[in-house]
Amino acid sequence: MMANDTKPGVPVSVFGHGGKDLGSSGHGVGHWWTQRVLTIIGMPMVLVMVLVVAWASGRGPGQMLLVFSYPPVTILLGLSMALMIMHMRLGLQQVIEDYVTARCWRYAAFIFNDAFCAVVAMMTLYALIKFSAISVLAQFV
């Protein structure tokens, strides 16, 4: 029996398990399309955000915060970050599925991946709320 055998008596060729124990056939297609759509939608958003950051970087920290607290910029930043976090989660999940073979380590890696992406999302949400609060407070000063 080889190390890659999942069941005794099931031969393993150089081409893999021959489709056995790989899950439903439609699951991978959905991930593939989701990653491509997120990438296509995210590319112009990230480009705009890079241009906004480049434009705001020549100013002082206070002016930079005011630029990022402007509602359309904050909304675009939030949408860009949400797309990037979803894309990161799916990409890391694919890497885990492809390269982590031990079932217990795979589930632990999935949990860590989801937790890490949730923490990044919460930090992003906190920063966006803080930017919005600066915008609201700046109107009263």
DSSP file (Angstrom, degrees, kcal/mol; ACC not computed):
  #  RESIDUE AA STRUCTURE BP1 BP2  ACC     N-H-->O    O-->H-N    N-H-->O    O-->H-N    TCO  KAPPA ALPHA  PHI   PSI    X-CA   Y-CA   Z-CA
    1    1 A M              0   0    0      0, 0.0     2,-0.1     0, 0.0     0, 0.0   0.000 360.0 360.0 360.0 134.9    0.0    0.0    0.0
    2    2 A M    >   -     0   0    0      1,-0.1     3,-1.1    10,-0.0     0, 0.0  -0.431 360.0-111.1 -86.8 164.3    1.3    3.4   -0.9
    3    3 A A  T 3  S+     0   0    0      1,-0.2    -1,-0.1    -2,-0.1     0, 0.0   0.771 116.0  55.0 -66.1 -26.0    1.3    6.5    1.3
    4    4 A N  T 3  S+     0   0    0      8,-0.1    -1,-0.2    12,-0.0     2,-0.2   0.537  79.6 114.7 -87.7  -6.1   -1.3    8.2   -0.8
    5    5 A D    <   -     0   0    0     -3,-1.1     7,-0.0     1,-0.2    12,-0.0  -0.435  41.9-173.8 -66.8 133.8   -3.9    5.3   -0.7
    6    6 A T  S    S+     0   0    0      1,-0.3    -1,-0.2    -2,-0.2    15,-0.0   0.716  73.9  30.3 -97.1 -26.4   -7.1    6.2    1.1
    7    7 A K  S >  S-     0   0    0      3,-0.2     3,-1.6     4,-0.0    -1,-0.3  -0.987  91.5-104.8-131.7 141.5   -8.6    2.8    1.0
    8    8 A P  T 3  S+     0   0    0      0, 0.0    -2,-0.0     0, 0.0     0, 0.0  -0.410 105.4  21.0 -63.5 138.5   -6.9   -0.6    1.1
    9    9 A G  T 3  S+     0   0    0      1,-0.2    -4,-0.0    -2,-0.1     0, 0.0   0.398  89.1 121.0  86.6  -2.6   -6.9   -2.3   -2.3
   10   10 A V    <   -     0   0    0     -3,-1.6    -1,-0.2     2,-0.0    -3,-0.2  -0.845  59.6-137.2 -94.8 113.4   -7.5    0.9   -4.3
   11   11 A P        -     0   0    0      0, 0.0     2,-0.5     0, 0.0    -4,-0.0  -0.404  10.9-148.8 -71.3 145.8   -4.5    1.3   -6.7
   12   12 A V        -     0   0    0     -2,-0.1     5,-0.2    -7,-0.0     2,-0.1  -0.966  12.5-165.5-116.1 124.9   -3.1    4.7   -7.2
   13   13 A S  B >   -A   16   0A   0      3,-1.5     3,-1.5    -2,-0.5     5,-0.1  -0.413  41.6 -96.0 -97.5 179.4   -1.6    5.7  -10.5
   14   14 A V  T 3  S+     0   0    0      1,-0.3     3,-0.1    -2,-0.1    -1,-0.1   0.642 123.7  61.8 -68.6 -13.1    0.7    8.6  -11.3
   15   15 A F  T 3  S-     0   0    0      1,-0.3     3,-0.3     3,-0.0    -1,-0.3   0.319 113.4-111.2 -96.1   7.4   -2.5   10.5  -12.4
   16   16 A G  B <   -A   13   0A   0     -3,-1.5    -3,-1.5     1,-0.2    -1,-0.3  -0.658  60.1 -31.2 102.1-156.5   -4.1   10.3   -8.9
   17   17 A H  S >  S-     0   0    0     -2,-0.2     3,-0.9    -5,-0.2    -1,-0.2   0.381  77.9-113.6 -86.8   2.5   -7.1    8.4   -7.6
   18   18 A G  T 3  S-     0   0    0     -3,-0.3     3,-0.1     1,-0.2    -2,-0.1   0.797  75.1 -52.0  70.2  28.0   -9.1    8.4  -10.9
   19   19 A G  T >  S+     0   0    0      1,-0.3     3,-0.8     2,-0.0     2,-0.3   0.402 100.6 136.9  91.4  -3.1  -11.8   10.7   -9.5
   20   20 A K  T <  S+     0   0    0     -3,-0.9    -1,-0.3     1,-0.2    -3,-0.1  -0.609  74.0   0.6 -81.5 138.3  -12.5    8.6   -6.4
   21   21 A D  T 3  S+     0   0    0     -2,-0.3    -1,-0.2     1,-0.1     3,-0.1   0.781  93.1 119.5  61.5  32.1  -13.1   10.4   -3.1
   22   22 A L  S <  S-     0   0    0     -3,-0.8    -2,-0.1     1,-0.3    -1,-0.1   0.353  72.3-117.9-107.1   5.2  -12.6   13.9   -4.6
   23   23 A G        -     0   0    0     -4,-0.1    -1,-0.3     4,-0.1     2,-0.0  -0.299  57.1 -22.6  88.3-176.2  -16.0   15.3   -3.8
   24   24 A S    >>  -     0   0    0      1,-0.1     3,-0.5    -3,-0.1     4,-0.5  -0.335  56.9-127.6 -71.5 152.0  -18.7   16.5   -6.1
   25   25 A S  T 34 S+     0   0    0      1,-0.2     4,-0.5     2,-0.1     3,-0.2   0.773 103.4  53.5 -73.2 -25.6  -17.7   17.6   -9.6
   26   26 A G  T 3> S+     0   0    0      1,-0.2     4,-1.7     2,-0.1    -1,-0.2   0.647  88.8  78.1 -84.8 -14.8  -19.4   21.0   -9.5
   27   27 A H  H <> S+     0   0    0     -3,-0.5     4,-1.6     1,-0.2    -1,-0.2   0.914  94.4  46.4 -63.7 -45.4  -17.7   22.3   -6.4
   28   28 A G  H  X S+     0   0    0     -4,-0.5     4,-2.4     1,-0.2    -1,-0.2   0.837 108.3  56.4 -67.6 -33.3  -14.4   23.1   -7.9
   29   29 A V  H  > S+     0   0    0     -4,-0.5     4,-2.6     2,-0.2     5,-0.2   0.896 105.3  51.9 -66.0 -40.0  -16.0   24.9  -10.9
   30   30 A G  H  X S+     0   0    0     -4,-1.7     4,-2.4     2,-0.2    -1,-0.2   0.912 111.1  46.8 -62.4 -42.9  -17.8   27.2   -8.5
   31   31 A H  H  X S+     0   0    0     -4,-1.6     4,-2.6     2,-0.2     5,-0.2   0.921 111.6  51.8 -62.9 -43.7  -14.6   28.1   -6.7
   32   32 A W  H  X S+     0   0    0     -4,-2.4     4,-2.1     1,-0.2    -2,-0.2   0.939 113.1  43.5 -60.1 -49.0  -12.8   28.7  -10.0
   33   33 A W  H  X S+     0   0    0     -4,-2.6     4,-2.7     1,-0.2     5,-0.2   0.890 112.4  53.3 -65.0 -39.7  -15.5   31.0  -11.3
   34   34 A T  H  X S+     0   0    0     -4,-2.4     4,-2.6    -5,-0.2     5,-0.2   0.925 109.7  48.1 -62.0 -44.3  -15.8   32.9   -8.0
   35   35 A Q  H  X S+     0   0    0     -4,-2.6     4,-2.0     1,-0.2    -1,-0.2   0.912 113.6  47.3 -62.9 -42.0  -12.1   33.5   -7.9
   36   36 A R  H  X S+     0   0    0     -4,-2.1     4,-2.6    -5,-0.2    -2,-0.2   0.914 113.2  47.4 -67.5 -42.1  -12.1   34.8  -11.5
   37   37 A V  H  X S+     0   0    0     -4,-2.7     4,-2.6     2,-0.2     5,-0.3   0.919 112.2  50.1 -65.6 -43.1  -15.1   37.0  -11.1
   38   38 A L  H  X S+     0   0    0     -4,-2.6     4,-2.3    -5,-0.2    -1,-0.2   0.887 112.4  48.6 -61.0 -38.2  -13.6   38.5   -7.8
   39   39 A T  H  X S+     0   0    0     -4,-2.0     4,-2.0    -5,-0.2    -2,-0.2   0.932 111.9  47.1 -67.5 -45.8  -10.4   39.1   -9.7
   40   40 A I  H  < S+     0   0    0     -4,-2.6    -2,-0.2     1,-0.2    -1,-0.2   0.912 118.1  41.7 -64.6 -42.4  -12.0   40.8  -12.7
   41   41 A I  H  X S+     0   0    0     -4,-2.6     4,-0.9     1,-0.2    -1,-0.2   0.882 116.1  50.6 -70.3 -37.3  -14.2   43.0  -10.4
   42   42 A G  H  X S+     0   0    0     -4,-2.3     4,-2.9    -5,-0.3     5,-0.3   0.768  93.9  72.1 -75.2 -26.7  -11.4   43.7   -8.0
   43   43 A M  H  X S+     0   0    0     -4,-2.0     4,-2.2     1,-0.2    -1,-0.2   0.934 102.3  39.8 -60.1 -50.3   -8.7   44.8  -10.5
   44   44 A P  H  > S+     0   0    0      0, 0.0     4,-2.4     0, 0.0    -1,-0.2   0.880 115.9  53.3 -66.9 -33.6  -10.3   48.2  -11.4
   45   45 A M  H  X S+     0   0    0     -4,-0.9     4,-2.2     2,-0.2    -2,-0.2   0.927 110.9  45.3 -65.0 -43.2  -11.2   48.8   -7.8
   46   46 A V  H  X S+     0   0    0     -4,-2.9     4,-2.6     2,-0.2    -1,-0.2   0.891 111.0  54.0 -67.0 -38.8   -7.7   48.2   -6.6
   47   47 A L  H  X S+     0   0    0     -4,-2.2     4,-2.1    -5,-0.3    -2,-0.2   0.924 109.7  47.2 -60.4 -44.6   -6.3   50.3   -9.4
   48   48 A V  H  X S+     0   0    0     -4,-2.4     4,-2.4     1,-0.2    -1,-0.2   0.911 112.0  50.5 -63.0 -41.6   -8.5   53.2   -8.3
   49   49 A M  H  X S+     0   0    0     -4,-2.2     4,-2.6     2,-0.2    -2,-0.2   0.882 108.4  51.8 -66.2 -36.9   -7.5   52.7   -4.7
   50   50 A V  H  X S+     0   0    0     -4,-2.6     4,-2.6     2,-0.2    -1,-0.2   0.916 110.7  48.8 -63.5 -41.7   -3.8   52.7   -5.7
   51   51 A L  H  X S+     0   0    0     -4,-2.1     4,-2.4     2,-0.2    -2,-0.2   0.900 111.5  49.1 -64.3 -40.5   -4.3   56.0   -7.5
   52   52 A V  H  X S+     0   0    0     -4,-2.4     4,-2.5     2,-0.2    -2,-0.2   0.921 112.8  47.4 -64.5 -43.5   -6.1   57.5   -4.5
   53   53 A V  H  X S+     0   0    0     -4,-2.6     4,-1.6     2,-0.2    -2,-0.2   0.912 112.7  49.1 -64.3 -42.2   -3.3   56.4   -2.2
   54   54 A A  H  < S+     0   0    0     -4,-2.6     4,-0.5     1,-0.2    -2,-0.2   0.902 113.5  46.9 -63.5 -40.3   -0.7   57.8   -4.5
   55   55 A W  H >< S+     0   0    0     -4,-2.4     3,-0.6     1,-0.2    -2,-0.2   0.893 116.7  43.4 -67.6 -39.5   -2.6   61.1   -4.8
   56   56 A A  H >< S+     0   0    0     -4,-2.5     3,-1.5     1,-0.2    -1,-0.2   0.672  95.9  77.6 -81.1 -17.0   -3.1   61.3   -1.0
   57   57 A S  T 3< S+     0   0    0     -4,-1.6    -1,-0.2     1,-0.3    -2,-0.1   0.749  84.9  62.4 -69.6 -21.7    0.5   60.3   -0.1
   58   58 A G  T <  S+     0   0    0     -3,-0.6    -1,-0.3    -4,-0.5     2,-0.1   0.564  96.1  75.2 -78.1  -7.1    1.9   63.7   -0.9
   59   59 A R  S <  S-     0   0    0     -3,-1.5    -3,-0.0     1,-0.2     0, 0.0  -0.448  92.6 -90.0 -97.6 173.0   -0.2   65.3    1.8
   60   60 A G     >  -     0   0    0     -2,-0.1     4,-2.4     1,-0.1     5,-0.2  -0.228  44.9 -96.4 -75.5 171.9    0.2   65.3    5.5
   61   61 A P  H  > S+     0   0    0      0, 0.0     4,-2.2     0, 0.0     5,-0.2   0.870 123.4  52.2 -60.0 -37.8   -1.3   62.6    7.8
   62   62 A G  H  > S+     0   0    0      2,-0.2     4,-1.9     1,-0.2     5,-0.1   0.925 111.8  44.9 -64.7 -44.5   -4.3   64.8    8.6
   63   63 A Q  H  > S+     0   0    0      2,-0.2     4,-2.2     1,-0.2    -1,-0.2   0.869 111.2  54.5 -66.7 -35.9   -5.1   65.5    5.0
   64   64 A M  H  X S+     0   0    0     -4,-2.4     4,-2.3     1,-0.2    -2,-0.2   0.913 107.7  49.6 -64.5 -41.6   -4.6   61.8    4.1
   65   65 A L  H  X S+     0   0    0     -4,-2.2     4,-1.4     1,-0.2    -1,-0.2   0.894 109.8  51.6 -63.4 -38.8   -7.2   60.9    6.8
   66   66 A L  H  X S+     0   0    0     -4,-1.9     4,-0.6     2,-0.2    -1,-0.2   0.877 108.5  51.2 -65.6 -36.3   -9.6   63.4    5.4
   67   67 A V  H >< S+     0   0    0     -4,-2.2     3,-0.9     1,-0.2    -2,-0.2   0.935 113.5  44.5 -64.1 -44.7   -9.2   62.0    1.9
   68   68 A F  H 3< S+     0   0    0     -4,-2.3    -1,-0.2     1,-0.2    -2,-0.2   0.687 108.4  57.9 -75.8 -16.4   -9.9   58.5    3.2
   69   69 A S  H 3< S+     0   0    0     -4,-1.4    -1,-0.2    -5,-0.2    -2,-0.2   0.550  75.8 112.7 -89.0  -6.1  -12.8   59.6    5.3
   70   70 A Y  S XX S-     0   0    0     -3,-0.9     4,-2.4    -4,-0.6     3,-0.6  -0.528  77.3-125.1 -63.3 125.2  -14.6   61.0    2.2
   71   71 A P  H 3> S+     0   0    0      0, 0.0     4,-2.8     0, 0.0     5,-0.2   0.821 104.5  48.3 -51.8 -46.5  -17.7   58.7    1.9
   72   72 A P  H 3> S+     0   0    0      0, 0.0     4,-2.5     0, 0.0     5,-0.2   0.911 115.2  46.5 -62.4 -37.4  -17.2   57.5   -1.7
   73   73 A V  H <> S+     0   0    0     -3,-0.6     4,-2.6     2,-0.2     5,-0.2   0.911 113.1  49.3 -67.6 -41.1  -13.5   56.7   -1.1
   74   74 A T  H  X S+     0   0    0     -4,-2.4     4,-2.5     2,-0.2    -1,-0.2   0.908 112.5  47.4 -64.1 -42.3  -14.4   54.9    2.2
   75   75 A I  H  X S+     0   0    0     -4,-2.8     4,-2.7    -5,-0.2     5,-0.2   0.930 113.5  47.6 -64.8 -45.1  -17.1   52.9    0.4
   76   76 A L  H  X S+     0   0    0     -4,-2.5     4,-2.5    -5,-0.2    -2,-0.2   0.898 112.3  50.1 -62.7 -40.3  -14.8   52.0   -2.4
   77   77 A L  H  X S+     0   0    0     -4,-2.6     4,-2.6     2,-0.2    -1,-0.2   0.916 111.2  49.1 -63.1 -43.0  -12.0   51.1    0.0
   78   78 A G  H  X S+     0   0    0     -4,-2.5     4,-2.4     2,-0.2    -2,-0.2   0.919 112.8  46.2 -63.3 -44.5  -14.5   48.9    2.0
   79   79 A L  H  X S+     0   0    0     -4,-2.7     4,-2.4     2,-0.2    -1,-0.2   0.901 112.9  50.6 -65.1 -40.2  -15.7   47.1   -1.2
   80   80 A S  H  X S+     0   0    0     -4,-2.5     4,-2.5    -5,-0.2    -2,-0.2   0.928 112.2  46.6 -62.4 -44.8  -12.1   46.6   -2.4
   81   81 A M  H  X S+     0   0    0     -4,-2.6     4,-2.6     2,-0.2    -2,-0.2   0.895 110.9  52.0 -66.5 -39.2  -11.0   45.2    0.9
   82   82 A A  H  X S+     0   0    0     -4,-2.4     4,-2.4     2,-0.2    -1,-0.2   0.928 112.0  46.5 -62.4 -44.3  -14.1   42.9    1.1
   83   83 A L  H  X S+     0   0    0     -4,-2.4     4,-2.6     1,-0.2    -2,-0.2   0.915 113.5  48.8 -62.8 -42.7  -13.3   41.6   -2.4
   84   84 A M  H  X S+     0   0    0     -4,-2.5     4,-2.7     2,-0.2    -2,-0.2   0.893 111.2  49.4 -66.1 -38.4   -9.6   41.1   -1.5
   85   85 A I  H  X S+     0   0    0     -4,-2.6     4,-2.5     2,-0.2    -1,-0.2   0.918 112.8  46.9 -67.7 -42.1  -10.4   39.3    1.7
   86   86 A M  H  X S+     0   0    0     -4,-2.4     4,-2.3     2,-0.2    -2,-0.2   0.915 114.0  48.2 -63.8 -41.8  -12.9   36.9   -0.1
   87   87 A H  H  X S+     0   0    0     -4,-2.6     4,-2.5     1,-0.2    -2,-0.2   0.909 112.0  49.5 -64.3 -41.9  -10.3   36.3   -2.8
   88   88 A M  H  X S+     0   0    0     -4,-2.7     4,-2.8     2,-0.2     5,-0.3   0.917 110.3  50.7 -62.5 -43.8   -7.6   35.7   -0.3
   89   89 A R  H  X S+     0   0    0     -4,-2.5     4,-2.2     1,-0.2    -2,-0.2   0.932 113.2  44.5 -61.5 -46.6   -9.8   33.2    1.6
   90   90 A L  H  X S+     0   0    0     -4,-2.3     4,-2.1     2,-0.2    -1,-0.2   0.896 114.1  49.9 -65.9 -39.7  -10.7   31.2   -1.5
   91   91 A G  H  X S+     0   0    0     -4,-2.5     4,-2.0     2,-0.2    -2,-0.2   0.924 112.7  45.5 -65.5 -44.2   -7.1   31.2   -2.7
   92   92 A L  H  X S+     0   0    0     -4,-2.8     4,-2.5     1,-0.2    -1,-0.2   0.871 110.7  54.7 -66.4 -35.9   -5.7   30.0    0.6
   93   93 A Q  H  X S+     0   0    0     -4,-2.2     4,-2.6    -5,-0.3    -1,-0.2   0.901 107.6  50.2 -62.4 -39.9   -8.4   27.4    0.8
   94   94 A Q  H  X S+     0   0    0     -4,-2.1     4,-2.1     2,-0.2    -2,-0.2   0.902 109.8  49.9 -65.1 -41.0   -7.4   26.1   -2.6
   95   95 A V  H  X S+     0   0    0     -4,-2.0     4,-2.4     2,-0.2     5,-0.3   0.917 111.7  49.0 -63.0 -42.7   -3.7   25.9   -1.5
   96   96 A I  H  X S+     0   0    0     -4,-2.5     4,-2.2     1,-0.2    -2,-0.2   0.930 111.1  49.5 -62.6 -45.5   -4.8   24.0    1.6
   97   97 A E  H  < S+     0   0    0     -4,-2.6    -1,-0.2     1,-0.2    -2,-0.2   0.868 116.4  43.1 -61.3 -35.7   -6.9   21.6   -0.4
   98   98 A D  H  < S+     0   0    0     -4,-2.1    -2,-0.2    -5,-0.2    -1,-0.2   0.852 127.3  23.0 -79.7 -34.9   -4.0   21.0   -2.8
   99   99 A Y  H  < S+     0   0    0     -4,-2.4     2,-0.8    -5,-0.2    -3,-0.2   0.629 100.1  79.3-116.2 -15.7   -1.1   20.6   -0.5
  100  100 A V     <  +     0   0    0     -4,-2.2    -1,-0.1    -5,-0.3     6,-0.0  -0.853  49.1 170.4 -97.9 111.4   -2.2   19.6    3.0
  101  101 A T        +     0   0    0     -2,-0.8     2,-0.3     5,-0.0    -1,-0.2   0.820  47.5  88.4 -94.0 -33.2   -2.9   15.9    2.8
  102  102 A A  S  > S-     0   0    0      1,-0.1     4,-2.5     2,-0.0     5,-0.2  -0.520  72.3-140.6 -71.7 129.0   -3.4   14.9    6.5
  103  103 A R  H  > S+     0   0    0     -2,-0.3     4,-2.3     1,-0.2     5,-0.2   0.875  98.3  49.6 -60.4 -42.0   -7.1   15.3    7.3
  104  104 A C  H  > S+     0   0    0      1,-0.2     4,-2.0     2,-0.2    -1,-0.2   0.907 114.0  45.5 -67.0 -40.5   -6.6   16.7   10.8
  105  105 A W  H  > S+     0   0    0      2,-0.2     4,-2.6     1,-0.2    -1,-0.2   0.863 110.7  55.2 -68.8 -34.6   -4.1   19.3    9.6
  106  106 A R  H  X S+     0   0    0     -4,-2.5     4,-2.4     2,-0.2    -2,-0.2   0.943 109.8  44.6 -63.6 -47.5   -6.3   20.2    6.7
  107  107 A Y  H  X S+     0   0    0     -4,-2.3     4,-2.4     2,-0.2    -1,-0.2   0.896 113.5  50.9 -65.1 -38.5   -9.3   20.9    9.0
  108  108 A A  H  X S+     0   0    0     -4,-2.0     4,-2.5    -5,-0.2    -1,-0.2   0.907 110.8  49.0 -63.2 -40.3   -7.1   22.9   11.3
  109  109 A A  H  X S+     0   0    0     -4,-2.6     4,-2.7     2,-0.2    -2,-0.2   0.883 109.7  51.9 -66.9 -38.4   -5.7   24.9    8.4
  110  110 A F  H  X S+     0   0    0     -4,-2.4     4,-2.6     2,-0.2    -2,-0.2   0.927 111.6  46.8 -62.0 -44.4   -9.3   25.6    7.2
  111  111 A I  H  X S+     0   0    0     -4,-2.4     4,-2.6     2,-0.2    -2,-0.2   0.922 113.8  47.7 -64.3 -43.7  -10.3   26.9   10.6
  112  112 A F  H  X S+     0   0    0     -4,-2.5     4,-2.9     2,-0.2     5,-0.2   0.907 111.3  51.6 -63.6 -41.3   -7.2   29.0   10.8
  113  113 A N  H  X S+     0   0    0     -4,-2.7     4,-2.4     2,-0.2    -2,-0.2   0.937 112.6  44.7 -60.4 -48.2   -7.8   30.4    7.3
  114  114 A D  H  X S+     0   0    0     -4,-2.6     4,-2.1     1,-0.2    -2,-0.2   0.907 115.3  48.1 -63.9 -41.3  -11.4   31.3    8.2
  115  115 A A  H  X S+     0   0    0     -4,-2.6     4,-2.4    -5,-0.2    -2,-0.2   0.917 111.7  49.6 -66.0 -42.6  -10.3   32.8   11.5
  116  116 A F  H  X S+     0   0    0     -4,-2.9     4,-2.4     1,-0.2    -2,-0.2   0.927 112.3  47.1 -62.5 -45.2   -7.5   34.8   10.0
  117  117 A C  H  X S+     0   0    0     -4,-2.4     4,-2.2    -5,-0.2    -1,-0.2   0.869 111.2  52.3 -65.8 -35.3   -9.7   36.2    7.2
  118  118 A A  H  X S+     0   0    0     -4,-2.1     4,-2.4     2,-0.2    -1,-0.2   0.902 109.5  49.1 -65.9 -40.4  -12.4   37.1    9.8
  119  119 A V  H  X S+     0   0    0     -4,-2.4     4,-2.5     2,-0.2    -2,-0.2   0.921 111.5  48.8 -64.7 -43.9   -9.8   39.0   11.9
  120  120 A V  H  X S+     0   0    0     -4,-2.4     4,-2.2     1,-0.2    -2,-0.2   0.907 111.8  50.0 -62.0 -40.8   -8.6   40.9    8.8
  121  121 A A  H  X S+     0   0    0     -4,-2.2     4,-2.5     2,-0.2    -2,-0.2   0.903 110.9  48.9 -64.6 -41.0  -12.2   41.7    7.9
  122  122 A M  H  X S+     0   0    0     -4,-2.4     4,-2.5     2,-0.2    -2,-0.2   0.899 111.0  49.6 -66.5 -39.8  -12.9   43.0   11.5
  123  123 A M  H  X S+     0   0    0     -4,-2.5     4,-2.3     2,-0.2    -1,-0.2   0.899 111.9  49.1 -64.9 -39.3   -9.8   45.1   11.5
  124  124 A T  H  X S+     0   0    0     -4,-2.2     4,-2.5     2,-0.2    -2,-0.2   0.919 111.2  49.1 -64.6 -43.9  -10.8   46.6    8.1
  125  125 A L  H  X S+     0   0    0     -4,-2.5     4,-2.4     2,-0.2     5,-0.2   0.904 110.4  51.4 -62.2 -41.3  -14.3   47.3    9.4
  126  126 A Y  H  X S+     0   0    0     -4,-2.5     4,-2.3     1,-0.2    -2,-0.2   0.927 110.9  47.9 -60.5 -45.4  -12.9   49.0   12.5
  127  127 A A  H  X S+     0   0    0     -4,-2.3     4,-2.5     1,-0.2    -2,-0.2   0.900 111.7  49.7 -64.0 -40.9  -10.6   51.2   10.4
  128  128 A L  H  X S+     0   0    0     -4,-2.5     4,-2.4     2,-0.2    -1,-0.2   0.896 110.9  49.0 -66.3 -39.4  -13.5   52.1    8.0
  129  129 A I  H  X S+     0   0    0     -4,-2.4     4,-2.3     2,-0.2    -1,-0.2   0.895 111.3  50.8 -64.8 -38.7  -15.7   53.0   11.0
  130  130 A K  H  X S+     0   0    0     -4,-2.3     4,-2.1     2,-0.2    -2,-0.2   0.914 109.5  49.8 -65.7 -41.9  -12.9   55.1   12.4
  131  131 A F  H  X S+     0   0    0     -4,-2.5     4,-2.0     1,-0.2    -2,-0.2   0.921 111.7  49.0 -59.6 -43.9  -12.4   56.9    9.1
  132  132 A S  H  X S+     0   0    0     -4,-2.4     4,-2.3     1,-0.2    -2,-0.2   0.887 109.1  52.3 -64.5 -38.5  -16.2   57.6    8.9
  133  133 A A  H  X S+     0   0    0     -4,-2.3     4,-3.0     1,-0.2    -1,-0.2   0.888 107.4  52.4 -64.8 -38.3  -16.1   58.9   12.5
  134  134 A I  H  X S+     0   0    0     -4,-2.1     4,-2.3     2,-0.2    -1,-0.2   0.903 109.0  50.8 -62.7 -40.2  -13.3   61.3   11.6
  135  135 A S  H  X S+     0   0    0     -4,-2.0     4,-0.9     2,-0.2    -2,-0.2   0.924 113.0  44.6 -63.3 -44.1  -15.3   62.6    8.7
  136  136 A V  H >X S+     0   0    0     -4,-2.3     4,-0.6     1,-0.2     3,-0.6   0.926 115.4  47.4 -66.8 -44.4  -18.4   63.2   10.9
  137  137 A L  H >X S+     0   0    0     -4,-3.0     3,-0.8     1,-0.2     4,-0.5   0.833 105.1  60.4 -67.6 -31.5  -16.3   64.8   13.7
  138  138 A A  H 3< S+     0   0    0     -4,-2.3     3,-0.5     1,-0.2    -1,-0.2   0.779  97.2  60.3 -67.6 -25.4  -14.4   67.0   11.2
  139  139 A Q  H << S+     0   0    0     -4,-0.9    -1,-0.2    -3,-0.6    -2,-0.2   0.782 105.4  47.9 -71.5 -25.5  -17.7   68.6   10.2
  140  140 A F  H <<        0   0    0     -3,-0.8    -1,-0.2    -4,-0.6    -2,-0.2   0.514 360.0 360.0 -93.1  -5.8  -18.3   69.8   13.7
  141  141 A V     <        0   0    0     -4,-0.5    -1,-0.2    -3,-0.5    -2,-0.1   0.456 360.0 360.0 -92.0 360.0  -14.8   71.3   14.2
